[in-house]
Amino acid sequence: MGNFCCSEENLVFPSEDKIKEIINFLKIRQLNIDEIKEQINIILTNNSEIDAIKEEFSKIFYETDASKNFYINCHKEIFNNFFEYLESGLNINQLIFLIFPLSKVTPNTKNHLIEILEDLSGPSISYERIKTLLQQVYEFYTIKITKDIKDSIRDEKIEKDLKVLIDEFFTEVKIEENIKRILMSYEGYSTEERNIGISDLVENLDRNNFKSYEEIRFMAIFDK
């Protein structure tokens, strides 16, 4: 997942290494997207009440045993924020797209993304729909996760770094600019008509570093 261990954001924001450590300690980071989908299907098949679904989902998302998880408070906040998308009406295919950047990368990552988007919208998708989906992804992996960690961690230096990230880099305006750049080649398309081919879209997302949450955060900080 990404190759930014010695890259620019670590020099400008040393706390980004800690953020990655916290996120990478999530249990779900060890699963590829097929394994995640299989686990979600099992949970939904065996449970109908939202509270039961949330409890079972949390067990695959993070280590719920506090004696084994140094970052349990951060992980609880991240998971609760994530689960709110399901509670607010996101369907399972949309949820899987949202969770994709957290999944373990495999050689078939691009094919997995094509499959996810085709499950969402068939062979093509509208400009407006992919814009909305990308906004949810970028907001979650920049603004929301950063706020979750900032509110849960007790480290003055990290809190200070995260405040700068939230106030100056992970803003709604910056997210909108990033998404507009990603979708630049589709400007002028009808916003509602399904006229963006999924295969072409995935190639575009790949060129714009949509493989992992690390790359999403990196581009939000350093994209000009």
C-alpha positions as CSV (number, residue, x, y, z in Angstrom):
1,M,0.0,0.0,0.0
2,G,1.8,3.0,-1.2
3,N,5.6,3.7,-1.0
4,F,5.8,6.9,1.0
5,C,7.9,5.8,4.0
6,C,10.5,8.4,3.3
7,S,8.5,10.8,1.2
8,E,7.6,14.5,1.5
9,E,4.7,14.3,3.9
10,N,6.8,12.5,6.5
11,L,9.3,15.4,6.4
12,V,6.7,18.1,6.6
13,F,4.4,16.3,9.0
14,P,6.5,13.7,11.1
15,S,3.3,12.7,12.8
16,E,2.0,11.2,9.6
17,D,4.2,8.2,10.4
18,K,2.2,7.8,13.6
19,I,-1.1,8.2,11.8
20,K,-0.1,5.4,9.4
21,E,0.9,3.2,12.3
22,I,-2.5,3.7,14.0
23,I,-4.4,3.0,10.8
24,N,-2.2,0.1,9.7
25,F,-2.9,-1.6,13.1
26,L,-6.6,-2.0,12.1
27,K,-7.4,-5.6,11.6
28,I,-9.2,-4.9,8.3
29,R,-5.9,-3.8,6.8
30,Q,-4.8,-7.5,6.7
31,L,-7.7,-8.4,4.5
32,N,-8.0,-8.0,0.7
33,I,-11.2,-6.7,-0.7
34,D,-12.5,-10.2,-1.6
35,E,-12.0,-11.3,2.0
36,I,-13.7,-8.2,3.3
37,K,-16.7,-8.7,1.0
38,E,-17.0,-12.3,2.2
39,Q,-16.9,-11.3,5.8
40,I,-19.5,-8.6,5.3
41,N,-21.8,-11.1,3.5
42,I,-21.5,-13.5,6.4
43,I,-22.3,-10.8,8.9
44,L,-25.4,-9.6,7.0
45,T,-26.6,-13.1,6.4
46,N,-26.4,-14.0,10.1
47,N,-27.6,-10.7,11.6
48,S,-30.6,-8.5,10.9
49,E,-30.5,-6.0,13.8
50,I,-28.2,-2.9,13.2
51,D,-26.6,-3.2,16.7
52,A,-25.7,-6.8,16.1
53,I,-24.3,-6.0,12.6
54,K,-22.3,-3.2,14.1
55,E,-20.8,-5.4,16.8
56,E,-19.9,-8.2,14.4
57,F,-18.5,-5.7,11.9
58,S,-16.3,-4.1,14.6
59,K,-14.6,-7.4,15.2
60,I,-13.3,-7.6,11.6
61,F,-12.5,-3.8,11.5
62,Y,-10.3,-3.5,14.6
63,E,-9.0,-5.5,17.6
64,T,-11.7,-5.0,20.2
65,D,-9.7,-6.5,23.1
66,A,-8.2,-3.4,24.8
67,S,-5.3,-5.6,26.3
68,K,-4.2,-6.3,22.7
69,N,-4.8,-2.9,21.1
70,F,-2.8,0.2,22.1
71,Y,-4.9,2.3,19.7
72,I,-8.4,1.0,20.7
73,N,-9.7,4.5,21.4
74,C,-8.6,5.8,18.0
75,H,-9.9,2.7,16.3
76,K,-13.3,2.9,18.0
77,E,-13.7,6.5,16.7
78,I,-12.6,5.6,13.2
79,F,-15.0,2.6,13.1
80,N,-18.0,4.5,14.5
81,N,-17.4,7.2,11.9
82,F,-17.2,4.6,9.2
83,F,-20.3,2.7,10.4
84,E,-22.3,6.0,10.3
85,Y,-22.2,5.7,6.5
86,L,-24.1,2.4,6.7
87,E,-26.5,3.8,9.2
88,S,-27.1,6.9,7.0
89,G,-28.3,4.8,4.1
90,L,-25.2,3.8,2.1
91,N,-25.8,0.5,0.4
92,I,-23.3,-2.4,0.7
93,N,-21.7,-1.7,-2.7
94,Q,-21.1,1.9,-1.8
95,L,-19.7,0.8,1.5
96,I,-17.3,-1.6,-0.2
97,F,-16.1,1.2,-2.4
98,L,-15.6,3.4,0.7
99,I,-13.6,0.7,2.4
100,F,-11.5,-0.3,-0.7
101,P,-8.5,2.1,0.2
102,L,-8.1,0.3,3.5
103,S,-7.9,-3.2,2.0
104,K,-4.8,-5.1,1.4
105,V,-3.4,-4.5,-2.1
106,T,-3.1,-7.5,-4.4
107,P,-1.9,-7.9,-8.0
108,N,-5.6,-7.8,-9.0
109,T,-6.3,-4.4,-7.3
110,K,-7.4,-2.7,-10.6
111,N,-9.7,-5.6,-11.5
112,H,-11.2,-5.5,-8.0
113,L,-11.9,-1.8,-8.4
114,I,-13.6,-2.4,-11.8
115,E,-15.7,-5.1,-10.2
116,I,-16.7,-2.9,-7.3
117,L,-17.8,0.0,-9.6
118,E,-19.6,-2.3,-12.0
119,D,-21.5,-3.7,-9.0
120,L,-22.4,-0.1,-8.1
121,S,-23.4,1.2,-11.5
122,G,-23.0,-1.4,-14.3
123,P,-20.6,-0.8,-17.2
124,S,-20.8,3.0,-16.9
125,I,-21.5,5.7,-14.3
126,S,-22.6,9.3,-14.3
127,Y,-20.3,12.2,-13.5
128,E,-22.4,13.2,-10.6
129,R,-22.5,9.8,-9.0
130,I,-18.8,9.2,-9.1
131,K,-18.1,12.7,-7.9
132,T,-20.3,12.0,-4.8
133,L,-18.7,8.6,-4.2
134,L,-15.2,10.2,-4.4
135,Q,-16.2,13.0,-2.0
136,Q,-17.2,10.4,0.6
137,V,-13.9,8.5,0.2
138,Y,-11.7,11.6,0.3
139,E,-13.6,13.1,3.3
140,F,-13.3,9.9,5.3
141,Y,-9.6,9.3,4.7
142,T,-8.6,12.9,5.2
143,I,-10.8,15.0,7.4
144,K,-12.7,12.4,9.3
145,I,-10.0,9.9,10.2
146,T,-7.6,12.8,11.1
147,K,-10.2,14.3,13.4
148,D,-10.9,10.9,14.9
149,I,-7.2,10.4,15.8
150,K,-6.8,14.0,16.9
151,D,-9.7,13.7,19.3
152,S,-8.5,10.3,20.7
153,I,-4.8,10.6,21.0
154,R,-3.0,12.2,23.9
155,D,0.1,13.7,22.3
156,E,0.5,17.4,22.1
157,K,2.9,17.3,19.1
158,I,0.7,15.0,17.1
159,E,-2.4,17.0,18.0
160,K,-0.7,20.1,16.7
161,D,0.3,18.5,13.4
162,L,-3.2,17.1,12.9
163,K,-4.8,20.5,13.5
164,V,-2.6,22.0,10.8
165,L,-3.6,19.2,8.4
166,I,-7.3,19.7,9.1
167,D,-7.2,23.5,8.9
168,E,-4.9,23.9,5.9
169,F,-4.8,20.7,3.8
170,F,-7.8,18.5,4.5
171,T,-10.4,21.1,3.8
172,E,-13.7,20.8,1.9
173,V,-12.3,23.2,-0.8
174,K,-9.1,21.1,-1.2
175,I,-11.1,17.9,-1.5
176,E,-13.3,19.4,-4.1
177,E,-10.2,20.6,-6.0
178,N,-8.7,17.1,-5.9
179,I,-11.8,15.5,-7.2
180,K,-12.2,18.0,-9.9
181,R,-8.6,17.3,-11.0
182,I,-9.3,13.5,-11.0
183,L,-12.4,14.0,-13.1
184,M,-11.0,16.7,-15.4
185,S,-11.1,14.5,-18.5
186,Y,-14.9,14.2,-18.0
187,E,-15.6,17.9,-17.8
188,G,-18.5,18.8,-20.1
189,Y,-20.2,15.4,-19.7
190,S,-23.8,15.4,-18.7
191,T,-23.8,15.2,-14.9
192,E,-26.7,12.7,-14.7
193,E,-26.2,10.5,-17.8
194,R,-24.2,7.3,-17.3
195,N,-21.6,8.1,-19.9
196,I,-18.2,7.4,-18.1
197,G,-17.0,3.9,-18.8
198,I,-15.9,2.0,-15.7
199,S,-12.7,0.6,-17.3
200,D,-11.7,4.1,-18.4
201,L,-12.6,5.5,-15.0
202,V,-10.5,2.9,-13.2
203,E,-7.5,3.7,-15.4
204,N,-8.0,7.3,-14.5
205,L,-8.2,6.6,-10.8
206,D,-5.1,4.5,-11.0
207,R,-3.1,7.3,-12.6
208,N,-4.3,9.6,-9.8
209,N,-3.1,7.2,-7.0
210,F,-6.4,5.9,-5.8
211,K,-4.9,2.5,-4.7
212,S,-4.7,3.2,-1.0
213,Y,-5.6,5.5,1.9
214,E,-1.9,6.5,2.1
215,E,-1.9,7.8,-1.5
216,I,-5.2,9.6,-1.0
217,R,-3.7,11.4,2.0
218,F,-0.4,12.1,0.2
219,M,-2.2,13.7,-2.8
220,A,-4.4,15.8,-0.5
221,I,-1.3,17.3,1.1
222,F,0.9,17.7,-2.0
223,D,-1.3,18.0,-5.0
224,K,-0.9,21.4,-6.6
